[in-house]
Structures are given as C-alpha cells and as structure tokens.
Amino acid sequence: MLSALDIFRALGDPTRLRIVHLLRAMELAVGEIAQVVGQSQPRVSRHVRILAEAGLVERRKEGNWVFLRLGRGGEVVPFLDLFDRLTPSEGEKLWQAADLARLAAVRADRASAAEAYFAEHAEEWDAIRSLHVPEAQVEAAIRSLLAREPIGHLLDVGTGTGRMIELLGDAADQVTALDRSPDMLRLARAKLPQDAGDKYALLLGDFLDLPLAPGSIDTVVLHQVLHYAQAPEVVIAEAARVTAAQGRVLIADFAPHEREELRVRDQHARLGFADEQIERWFAQAGLELERVETLPGQELTVQLWLGRRRSARVLPIEGRISA
C-alpha cells in the first residue's frame, strides 16, 4: 500500500508536477516530455521513476519506446482529482500554458512527419498495406460484420486512397470520407463511381475533431487508422460523438506487436492495440463492444472491434487536462 506521504513527496517537485499535468493531456514518451520541459532525458527519467514508484505514473513499453500515462490505482486517483479542484496561481498558469504550447509543438511534429509520409507514399499506400496482412481477408471480415444490418450514412475516417469507399459505398445510403491529407483525398476522389451524384462527400479534416454534427452518422469505420493517433481514446470518443443511437463503430487495426520499424519508417504512433484497451475506450465513449474478430497473419495480426452506441453517458477521457 502506498502512503499519503510517499505520494505527496513524489508531487513535491515543480518538474514532476509539470509531468503530471502533461500526462493529463496525453500519453507521452520520455523523450517527448524532456522536449517539453527542456531537461535532459536522464533527468526526466529520474523524475518519472519517482512518480512511478508512488503509483502516479504507469510505464508502457512499445518496442524501443517507453510511453507514460497517469496511474489508475485506487490510492492515487483522489490525489490526481485534486488537480481539478485547485485553482492555479498566476505563476502556475504561466508554466501550464507554456508547457501546453510546447506540447502542441510535439503534436505538430508528429502530425507533420505522418503527413510527409502520406504525401510521399500516397500512390503506394494500398501496396504497403498489402505487405502487412492479406487485405482481401480483412475486407471480407469487414463486409461480414457490417452486413447484418443497413449501413445507412457511412463515415470513413482516414479514408486514405478510398478503399472503404469502394468496398462499402454501394451498400450505404450516404458516404462521408475524411482525411487530413489532400493527396489522399485526391486519390480517393478518383475512386468515386461516375454516377456518384451527391451521395459522396470527401472532407479535409482531423480525426481528433470531426467536422460533423453529433448523432449524424449510422456507421463509422476506422480501417488501419487508429495506430497513427497520438490519443486513440480521443479519436474513439469523436467517432462515438457523431454516431447516432444504435449506430456502429468498426475499428480494424493491428493487435500488439514489436515491429519497431513501423514506427520509425511508417510513422505508426502505436504498435497495435489490446482488446482490453479498445473495450475500455469504447466504454468511456458510450460504446458497447459487441464483437471482436481476429485475423492472424504471418507477421502481423489484424483485429476487428465492432461497437454500438447505446449509452448517452460518456466517461471522462483519461489524461485530458481540464480547462
């Protein structure tokens, strides 16, 4: 059992307080925290060790990277709740605002690297995907999972080259495809049927802030997209927000793996997802996990998670800094 004194001692340092505030915004690697707080990585690692020993921070290893998130133990949650109850001083407001500005720069660097990759490899993207797992098998599973009821208004988040438009467009009443890369949207637009009319809408936008009204979508698909997200729980919450009552959210992505080159070469922010992660994020967003399908490959396993929008109650997203 952790003592209150251990927890207060861990919090009794300005840098460690800054780290806790940053982790309330998003999960971060040690090197990224060092970049934000302007200290060496070894020094930040020592602060992280103290926070981890007090249960305030949890470490998660992905390949060669170590990611950090806030602890969820029963002893530390009340202490973390204090951050919502305390009014920061003028000095604290200044460093919090400065840290969040630098954190935005970290996010921008990540997004820029991913967008540069997409722009460079846009026309090769379908071929690159085929190297990871047999796409025909994944597409058959997607069709099967969604064929049980009408698709209605389909939202394809991170449409890429528009393969989901080709696969599911005929069965949908209306299709909205979103991507943050103009190059990708250009390729996706080339795959629209000639008689598309106004059935298809291609939008430039970010999966962290979908430019759509709440409850306006019947079926949301995120096909090999979530592993690019720095905050996957926010992406899922946004997908749930725009999903109508009894609507569905389908995620197709990788199970946990150790292929570090996908992070370095292909700008994957996450090396796959565990079922319990997705189920927890679904629950926080008001989605109920209905089905999970596993498609093992020679090197990578693809998982499909199908959730339904049943509850109007949405739990707080882990790690978000309150206004």
C-alpha positions as CSV (number, residue, x, y, z in Angstrom):
1,M,0.0,0.0,0.0
2,L,1.2,3.5,-0.9
3,S,1.3,6.0,1.9
4,A,0.0,9.6,1.5
5,L,3.4,10.8,2.4
6,D,5.0,8.9,-0.5
7,I,2.5,10.4,-2.9
8,F,2.9,14.0,-1.6
9,R,6.7,13.6,-1.7
10,A,6.5,12.5,-5.3
11,L,4.4,15.5,-6.2
12,G,6.6,17.9,-4.2
13,D,8.8,19.0,-7.1
14,P,7.9,21.5,-9.9
15,T,9.2,19.3,-12.7
16,R,7.2,16.3,-11.5
17,L,4.1,18.5,-11.2
18,R,4.6,19.6,-14.8
19,I,5.0,15.9,-15.9
20,V,1.7,15.0,-14.3
21,H,-0.1,17.9,-16.0
22,L,1.3,16.9,-19.3
23,L,0.2,13.3,-18.9
24,R,-3.3,14.6,-18.1
25,A,-3.3,15.9,-21.7
26,M,-2.0,12.8,-23.5
27,E,0.2,9.8,-23.2
28,L,3.8,10.7,-23.9
29,A,7.2,9.1,-24.4
30,V,10.0,10.1,-22.0
31,G,11.9,11.9,-24.8
32,E,8.9,13.9,-25.7
33,I,8.4,15.0,-22.0
34,A,12.1,16.0,-22.0
35,Q,11.5,18.1,-25.1
36,V,8.6,19.9,-23.5
37,V,10.1,20.6,-20.1
38,G,13.5,21.4,-21.5
39,Q,15.5,18.9,-19.5
40,S,17.8,16.0,-20.4
41,Q,16.2,12.6,-20.9
42,P,18.2,11.0,-18.0
43,R,17.0,13.7,-15.6
44,V,13.4,13.3,-16.8
45,S,13.7,9.5,-16.4
46,R,14.7,10.0,-12.7
47,H,11.6,12.1,-12.1
48,V,9.4,9.6,-13.9
49,R,10.9,6.8,-11.7
50,I,9.9,8.7,-8.6
51,L,6.4,9.2,-9.9
52,A,6.1,5.6,-10.9
53,E,7.2,4.3,-7.5
54,A,4.4,6.4,-6.0
55,G,1.9,5.0,-8.4
56,L,1.2,8.3,-10.0
57,V,2.6,7.2,-13.4
58,E,2.4,4.0,-15.3
59,R,5.0,3.0,-17.9
60,R,4.2,1.0,-21.0
61,K,6.9,-0.3,-23.3
62,E,6.3,-0.4,-27.1
63,G,9.3,-1.7,-29.0
64,N,12.2,0.6,-28.1
65,W,10.0,3.4,-26.7
66,V,8.6,3.8,-23.2
67,F,5.3,5.6,-23.0
68,L,3.8,7.1,-19.9
69,R,0.3,7.6,-18.6
70,L,-1.3,8.6,-15.3
71,G,-1.7,5.9,-12.7
72,R,-5.1,4.4,-12.1
73,G,-4.6,2.8,-8.7
74,G,-7.2,3.5,-6.1
75,E,-4.7,5.1,-3.8
76,V,-3.6,7.8,-6.2
77,V,-6.9,8.7,-8.0
78,P,-8.0,11.1,-5.2
79,F,-4.7,12.9,-5.4
80,L,-5.0,13.3,-9.1
81,D,-8.5,14.6,-8.7
82,L,-7.1,17.5,-6.6
83,F,-5.8,19.0,-9.9
84,D,-9.4,19.7,-10.9
85,R,-10.2,21.3,-7.6
86,L,-7.3,23.6,-7.1
87,T,-7.1,27.0,-8.7
88,P,-3.6,27.5,-10.1
89,S,-1.7,30.6,-9.1
90,E,-0.7,33.1,-11.7
91,G,2.8,31.6,-11.9
92,E,1.4,28.1,-12.3
93,K,-1.0,29.3,-15.1
94,L,2.0,30.7,-17.0
95,W,4.0,27.5,-16.9
96,Q,1.0,25.3,-17.6
97,A,0.2,27.4,-20.7
98,A,3.8,27.4,-21.8
99,D,4.0,23.6,-21.4
100,L,0.8,23.1,-23.3
101,A,2.1,25.3,-26.1
102,R,5.3,23.2,-26.4
103,L,3.1,20.0,-26.2
104,A,1.2,21.3,-29.2
105,A,4.5,21.6,-31.0
106,V,5.3,17.9,-30.2
107,R,1.9,17.0,-31.6
108,A,2.6,19.2,-34.7
109,D,5.9,17.4,-35.2
110,R,4.2,14.0,-35.1
111,A,1.5,15.1,-37.5
112,S,4.0,16.7,-39.8
113,A,6.0,13.5,-40.0
114,A,2.9,11.4,-40.7
115,E,1.6,13.9,-43.3
116,A,5.0,14.0,-45.1
117,Y,5.0,10.2,-45.2
118,F,1.4,10.1,-46.6
119,A,2.3,12.7,-49.2
120,E,5.4,10.8,-50.3
121,H,3.8,7.4,-50.4
122,A,0.2,8.2,-51.3
123,E,0.1,6.3,-54.5
124,E,1.9,3.3,-52.9
125,W,-0.3,3.1,-49.8
126,D,-2.5,0.3,-50.9
127,A,0.5,-1.8,-51.8
128,I,2.2,-1.0,-48.5
129,R,-0.9,-2.2,-46.6
130,S,-0.9,-5.4,-48.6
131,L,2.5,-6.2,-47.2
132,H,1.2,-6.1,-43.6
133,V,-1.7,-8.5,-43.9
134,P,-3.9,-10.0,-46.6
135,E,-6.3,-7.2,-47.4
136,A,-8.9,-9.5,-49.1
137,Q,-9.3,-11.4,-45.8
138,V,-9.7,-8.2,-43.8
139,E,-12.2,-6.7,-46.3
140,A,-14.3,-9.9,-46.3
141,A,-14.4,-9.7,-42.5
142,I,-15.5,-6.0,-42.6
143,R,-18.2,-6.8,-45.1
144,S,-19.4,-9.7,-42.9
145,L,-19.5,-7.7,-39.7
146,L,-21.4,-4.8,-41.3
147,A,-23.8,-6.8,-43.4
148,R,-26.0,-7.8,-40.5
149,E,-28.0,-4.5,-40.8
150,P,-28.2,-1.5,-43.1
151,I,-25.1,0.7,-43.2
152,G,-27.1,4.0,-43.6
153,H,-24.8,7.0,-43.5
154,L,-21.2,5.8,-43.6
155,L,-18.3,7.7,-42.3
156,D,-14.8,6.5,-43.4
157,V,-12.3,8.1,-41.1
158,G,-8.9,8.4,-42.6
159,T,-10.1,7.3,-45.9
160,G,-6.6,7.2,-47.4
161,T,-6.8,6.0,-51.0
162,G,-10.6,5.5,-50.7
163,R,-10.6,1.7,-50.5
164,M,-13.5,1.6,-47.9
165,I,-15.5,3.8,-50.3
166,E,-15.1,1.2,-53.0
167,L,-15.8,-1.7,-50.6
168,L,-18.9,-0.3,-48.8
169,G,-20.2,2.7,-50.8
170,D,-22.7,0.7,-52.8
171,A,-24.4,-0.6,-49.7
172,A,-24.5,2.8,-47.9
173,D,-27.3,5.4,-48.3
174,Q,-24.7,8.2,-48.0
175,V,-20.9,8.3,-47.7
176,T,-18.7,10.8,-45.9
177,A,-14.9,10.2,-46.3
178,L,-12.5,12.2,-44.3
179,D,-8.7,12.6,-44.4
180,R,-6.2,15.2,-43.3
181,S,-4.1,14.7,-46.4
182,P,-5.1,16.5,-49.6
183,D,-3.1,14.0,-51.6
184,M,-5.0,11.1,-50.1
185,L,-8.3,12.8,-50.8
186,R,-7.2,13.4,-54.4
187,L,-6.7,9.6,-54.8
188,A,-9.9,8.7,-53.0
189,R,-11.9,11.1,-55.2
190,A,-10.5,9.2,-58.3
191,K,-12.2,6.1,-57.0
192,L,-15.7,7.5,-56.7
193,P,-18.3,6.0,-59.1
194,Q,-19.1,8.1,-62.1
195,D,-22.7,8.3,-61.1
196,A,-21.9,9.3,-57.5
197,G,-24.0,12.4,-57.6
198,D,-24.3,14.0,-54.1
199,K,-24.1,10.6,-52.3
200,Y,-20.4,11.0,-51.5
201,A,-18.8,13.8,-49.6
202,L,-15.0,14.0,-49.2
203,L,-13.8,16.2,-46.4
204,L,-10.4,17.5,-45.3
205,G,-10.3,17.2,-41.6
206,D,-8.7,15.7,-38.5
207,F,-10.0,12.6,-36.7
208,L,-9.5,14.4,-33.4
209,D,-12.1,17.0,-34.3
210,L,-14.6,15.6,-36.8
211,P,-16.4,18.4,-38.7
212,L,-19.7,16.6,-38.3
213,A,-22.8,17.1,-36.1
214,P,-23.5,14.8,-33.1
215,G,-25.5,11.7,-33.9
216,S,-25.3,12.3,-37.7
217,I,-23.7,9.0,-38.7
218,D,-25.0,5.5,-38.7
219,T,-21.8,3.6,-39.3
220,V,-18.2,4.7,-38.6
221,V,-15.2,2.8,-40.0
222,L,-11.6,3.3,-39.0
223,H,-9.6,1.0,-41.2
224,Q,-5.9,0.9,-40.3
225,V,-6.1,4.4,-39.0
226,L,-6.0,4.3,-35.2
227,H,-2.3,3.4,-34.9
228,Y,-1.5,6.8,-36.3
229,A,-3.3,8.5,-33.4
230,Q,-1.4,10.1,-30.5
231,A,-4.5,9.9,-28.4
232,P,-6.6,6.9,-29.7
233,E,-9.2,7.4,-26.9
234,V,-10.0,10.9,-28.2
235,V,-10.4,9.5,-31.8
236,I,-12.8,6.9,-30.5
237,A,-14.7,9.5,-28.4
238,E,-15.1,11.7,-31.5
239,A,-16.3,8.7,-33.6
240,A,-18.9,7.9,-30.8
241,R,-19.9,11.6,-30.7
242,V,-21.0,11.7,-34.3
243,T,-22.6,8.2,-34.2
244,A,-26.4,8.0,-33.9
245,A,-28.2,6.0,-31.2
246,Q,-27.8,2.3,-32.0
247,G,-25.2,3.2,-34.6
248,R,-22.0,1.2,-35.0
249,V,-18.3,2.0,-34.9
250,L,-15.9,-0.6,-36.5
251,I,-12.2,-0.4,-36.0
252,A,-9.8,-2.6,-38.0
253,D,-6.2,-2.4,-36.8
254,F,-3.2,-4.4,-35.6
255,A,-3.0,-6.5,-32.4
256,P,0.0,-5.6,-30.2
257,H,3.3,-6.3,-31.9
258,E,7.0,-5.4,-31.7
259,R,7.7,-4.3,-35.3
260,E,9.6,-1.1,-34.4
261,E,10.3,-0.3,-38.0
262,L,6.6,0.6,-38.5
263,R,7.0,3.4,-36.0
264,V,10.3,4.7,-37.4
265,R,9.7,4.1,-41.1
266,D,5.9,4.3,-41.4
267,Q,5.1,6.8,-38.6
268,H,2.9,4.5,-36.6
269,A,2.3,6.1,-33.2
270,R,1.1,2.8,-31.7
271,L,2.3,-0.7,-32.2
272,G,-1.1,-2.3,-32.1
273,F,-3.9,-2.4,-29.5
274,A,-5.1,-5.0,-27.0
275,D,-8.8,-5.9,-26.7
276,E,-9.0,-4.6,-23.2
277,Q,-7.7,-1.2,-24.3
278,I,-10.3,-0.9,-27.0
279,E,-13.1,-2.1,-24.7
280,R,-12.1,0.5,-22.1
281,W,-12.0,3.3,-24.6
282,F,-15.3,2.2,-26.1
283,A,-16.9,2.2,-22.6
284,Q,-15.6,5.7,-21.9
285,A,-17.1,6.9,-25.2
286,G,-20.5,5.3,-24.6
287,L,-20.0,2.4,-26.9
288,E,-20.6,-1.2,-26.1
289,L,-18.1,-3.7,-27.6
290,E,-20.3,-6.3,-29.5
291,R,-17.9,-8.4,-31.5
292,V,-14.1,-9.0,-31.8
293,E,-12.6,-10.8,-34.8
294,T,-9.0,-12.0,-35.0
295,L,-7.2,-12.4,-38.4
296,P,-3.8,-13.9,-37.8
297,G,-1.1,-13.1,-40.4
298,Q,2.4,-14.4,-40.9
299,E,3.9,-11.3,-39.3
300,L,1.1,-9.2,-38.0
301,T,-2.4,-10.0,-36.6
302,V,-5.3,-7.8,-37.5
303,Q,-8.1,-7.3,-35.0
304,L,-11.6,-6.0,-35.8
305,W,-13.6,-4.4,-33.0
306,L,-17.3,-3.6,-33.5
307,G,-19.0,-1.3,-31.0
308,R,-22.5,0.0,-30.8
309,R,-23.7,3.4,-29.5
310,R,-26.1,2.5,-26.7
311,S,-25.4,4.8,-23.8
312,A,-25.7,8.6,-23.7
313,R,-23.3,8.6,-20.7
314,V,-19.7,9.4,-21.6
315,L,-17.0,9.0,-19.0
316,P,-14.1,11.4,-18.8
317,I,-11.2,10.7,-21.2
318,E,-8.1,9.5,-19.4
319,G,-5.3,12.1,-19.3
320,R,-7.2,15.1,-20.5
321,I,-6.3,18.5,-18.9
322,S,-9.4,20.3,-17.8
323,A,-10.0,23.9,-18.8
